[in-house]
């Protein structure tokens, strides 16, 4: 859809078209999606101006949280720390 666009203006035009088309259908299933797109469209379109994301950091934090849940009861922080470093390499 609009992720394949080469410019922000083109993506904004396609995103607006999608929102208007979905609103015209009046499907209740689209209501939450349209609300989300309306609230986040500015930030979604920012991806065309800036090529970097925080996806790596989010993935790392998620992996650490899983280890933390599974490692409940470690008596030694060094063991916990080593487990994190070992899994992220």
C-alpha positions in Angstrom: 0.0 0.0 0.0 1.7 3.2 1.1 4.9 1.6 2.4 6.1 1.1 -1.2 6.0 4.8 -1.9 9.2 6.6 -2.6 8.3 10.0 -1.1 6.5 11.2 2.0 4.0 13.2 -0.1 3.0 10.2 -2.1 2.6 8.1 1.0 0.5 10.8 2.7 -1.8 10.9 -0.4 -2.2 7.1 -0.4 -2.7 6.9 3.4 -5.4 9.6 3.2 -7.1 7.8 0.3 -7.1 4.5 2.3 -8.6 6.3 5.4 -11.3 7.9 3.3 -12.1 4.7 1.5 -12.3 2.8 4.8 -14.5 5.5 6.3 -16.8 5.3 3.3 -17.4 1.6 3.8 -18.5 2.2 7.4 -17.3 -1.1 8.6 -17.2 -1.3 12.4 -14.1 -3.6 12.1 -12.1 -0.6 10.7 -13.0 1.8 13.5 -10.1 0.9 15.7 -7.7 0.9 12.8 -8.9 4.2 11.5 -8.5 5.7 15.0 -4.9 4.4 15.2 -4.0 5.7 11.8 -5.5 9.1 12.6 -3.5 9.3 15.8 -0.2 8.0 14.5 -0.2 9.1 10.8 2.3 11.9 11.5 4.7 9.3 13.0 4.1 6.7 10.4 4.9 9.2 7.7 8.1 10.2 9.5 9.6 6.9 8.5 9.9 8.3 5.0 12.1 11.2 6.3 14.3 9.2 8.7 15.7 5.8 7.8 16.6 4.5 11.3 14.4 2.9 13.9 14.7 1.6 17.5 13.7 -1.9 16.5 17.0 -3.4 17.7 16.7 -1.8 21.1 13.1 -3.0 21.5 14.1 -6.5 20.5 16.9 -6.5 23.0 14.7 -5.2 25.8 12.1 -7.9 25.0 14.7 -10.6 25.1 16.0 -9.4 28.5 12.5 -9.3 29.9 12.0 -13.0 28.8 15.3 -14.0 30.5 14.3 -12.0 33.6 10.9 -13.9 33.8 12.6 -17.3 33.3 15.5 -16.5 35.6 13.4 -15.5 38.6 15.3 -16.5 41.7 18.9 -16.0 40.6 20.9 -15.4 43.7 23.8 -13.9 41.9 23.5 -10.8 39.6 26.6 -11.8 37.7 24.9 -15.1 36.6 21.9 -13.1 35.4 24.1 -10.6 33.6 26.1 -13.4 32.0 22.9 -15.1 30.8 21.8 -11.9 29.1 25.2 -11.4 27.4 25.3 -15.0 26.3 21.8 -14.9 24.7 22.4 -11.6 22.9 25.6 -12.6 21.1 
